[in-house]
């Protein structure tokens, strides 16, 4: 296989993954937007977490909420749980890496808040513990996963939403996660800025 063919295969696989995701995720995306709009409208906050590329996605998502997406508006309350190096290293050193997000949810999470939890495999132990802590605080969870959802798929409640990308490759899952987060931001703004009633 030459390099041009290999590159083209990536584009074709990404296109197919996007199409498959659109056919299965539109309804849960709409549910996720509703949860986020209700939280923001009630002065609750959004917490987000993930590891590696998912950490970058969590930080990006919260930046769109606190800053802005495509239009000027008031800032929305959000915290990325993977950005404070002092907390991450202190908790990781004193208690272990598995609880770096759980401790922050316990400290910051309140009933009515939302946790956006990202794990491409659905098996990240620190994200799983964050979800458990969110449930203990009566917080809704929006879980972004892939690979059939892993452990996370089995722990979500009727008050949560699962956005599971129908693919097994991490790169494809992350690509769709990026789109999903932008769609969530657009939906939040559409409702809160009066485009949708």
N, C-alpha and C positions, 0 to 999 in steps of 0.2 A: 504494500500500500504506500503510495506517495503522500507527501505532507499535505498537498491540496485536498486529496480525498479524505484524509484524516480530519482536517479542519472542517470540511463540509459535513462530515458525519456528526461532529459536535453540534453544528447549527441545526441539522435535521432532528437530532435527538432532543435538543432543547425546545424546538418548535413543537414536537410531538408531546413532550412533557407538559408544556404550557397548555396545549389543547386538552390533554387528559385531565389536567388540574381544573381547567375551566368547567369541564363537564361534571365534575364531582364536588367542587368546592364553593360554587356560587352561593348556595343556601347557607352553609356554615359561615362564610365570610359575612353575609348580611346579618346573621345572628351576632357575630363578633362586633360588627359596627354598632349594632343596637346596644350591646353590653357596654361598649366604650363610651358611646354618646350618653347613656344613662349615668354612668359614673362621673364623667366630666361635668354633666349638667347639675349633678348633686354635689359638686365641689370635692369629689373623691379624687384619688390619684391613680396613676398607672405605674406599676413596677414592671421592669423587664429584665430578663436574665438569659444567659447562654454562655457557651464556651467556644473559644476559637472564632471561627467565622460567625457563629451565632452570637457571640459577644459583640462583635462589630455590628451585627444587625440590630441587636438590642440597643446599643448606643445610638445608632443612626435613627431608629424609630423614636426614641425619647427626644432626640435633638429636633425632630420634626414637630413633636408635640409642644415642647417648651419654646422653640423658636417659631418656626412657621413651616407650612408645607409649600403651597404655591401662592397663597394669598395672605395679606396682612390680617391678623386677628389677635385677640388676646392670647396670652400664653396658657397652655394647659399643663396641669401638674403631672410631672412624670419623673421617675428616677431609674437610671440604669444601674443595676446592682453589681455590674462587673467593672465599674470605672474607678472606684475609690481604692487606690493601691494600698493605703494604710489599713483600711478595713480588711481587704482581701488577704494581706500578708499577716496581719495580727490574728484574725480568726483562723486562717489556714495554719499558722504556726501553733496557736494555742489549742485549737480544737480539731483541725483537720480540714482538708480541701473539700470534703463532702458537705460541710455545713456552711460554706462561705455565703451562700444565698439564703439558706434557711434562717440564719441568725439575723440577717437584714430584714427579711419578711417579718420575723418575730418582733423586731424593733420598730419597724416603720409601717407595717401593714395594719389596716383598720377595716372593719366591716364596710362593704360598699366599694372598696378599692378593687382593682383588677390586676392580676398577675399575667403578663404575657411571657410564657415560658417556651424557650426554643431549644430543641435538641434534634438534630437530623436523624439520629438513631432511635430516639425515644427512650434511651437507656442511660442518660447521663445522671449519675447518682446525686450530684448536687442540685440539679434541676428537679429531680424527683422529690428531694427533701424540701425544696422551696414550694412545690405544689402542695405537699402535705401541710406545711406551715400555713399556706394561704387558705386551705380548707379549714384549718383550725380557727382561722380568723374570719370565717364567713366571707371570703373573697372569691369572686368568680375567677376562673382560669381560662385563658385562651392559649392553647398549646399548639405550637407549630412544630411538626415532626415530618418524618418520611419513613420509608422502610417498614410499613405497616404499623407504625406508632410505638413499637416496643412496649416496655413496661408502662409508659405514660398512658397509652391507649386504654389500659385496664383500670386505671385509677381515677379517671375523670368522672364527674357526677353529671346529673341532668342540668345543673346550673352552669356547666363549663361548655366550651366549644373546642373541638379538635379539628385542626387544619392539617391534615396528613397528605403530603405530596405523594402521588402514586408513582414512586420511582425508588430504586435502591442505591443509586450513585449519589454520594454526598454533594458533588458539585451541582448536579441538576436540582437537588432538593434546595440547596442554598440559593440557586438562581430564582426558583419559584418563591422562596421565602422573601426575597427582596421585593418581588412584585406584590406579594400578599401584603406586606407592610405598607407599601405605597398605596395600595387599594384601600386599606384600612384608614390611612391618613386622609385620602380623598373623600371617603365616605363620611368620616367624622366632620370634616369641613363642610361637606354638602348639606348635612343635617343642621349643623350649628350656625351656618351662614345663610340658611334659608333657601337653598337650592331644592331641597326635598322636604316635604311636609309629613 
